[in-house]
Amino acid sequence: MNEGIIYIARNPEYKEDIYKVGKSERTNLPFNRMLELSNHEGVLGQFKVLGYLLVEDVNESEKK
């Protein structure tokens, strides 16, 4: 079982109804993950965290 976070993010450069839902086994601030997503080549703008949830089993939680 791996503790982690499930997050919802949005990039204001994308259409209004497009969201990123993902997971990370790193439980430090999800804002670090947003920086990683935003720094990929071809990504316009910056992803912003809309919400996140700390879960006991991130892999099982992602499946639900």
Backbone hydrogen bonds, N-H to C=O, Kabsch-Sander energy under -0.5 kcal/mol:
donor,donor_aa,acceptor,acceptor_aa,energy
3,E,1,M,-0.5
4,G,55,V,-2.2
5,I,24,S,-2.8
6,I,53,L,-2.0
7,Y,22,G,-2.4
8,I,51,G,-2.6
9,A,20,K,-2.8
10,R,48,K,-2.1
14,Y,11,N,-2.2
18,I,15,K,-1.7
19,Y,17,D,-0.5
20,K,9,A,-2.8
21,V,19,Y,-0.5
22,G,7,Y,-2.0
24,S,5,I,-2.0
27,T,25,E,-0.7
32,N,29,L,-1.7
34,M,30,P,-1.5
35,L,31,F,-1.7
36,E,32,N,-1.7
37,L,33,R,-2.5
38,S,34,M,-2.4
39,N,35,L,-1.5
40,H,37,L,-1.1
43,V,40,H,-1.9
44,L,42,G,-0.6
47,F,34,M,-0.5
48,K,10,R,-2.7
50,L,8,I,-3.0
51,G,8,I,-1.5
53,L,6,I,-2.1
55,V,4,G,-3.0
58,V,2,N,-3.0
61,S,57,D,-2.5
62,E,58,V,-1.9
63,K,59,N,-0.9
64,K,60,E,-0.7
64,K,61,S,-0.8
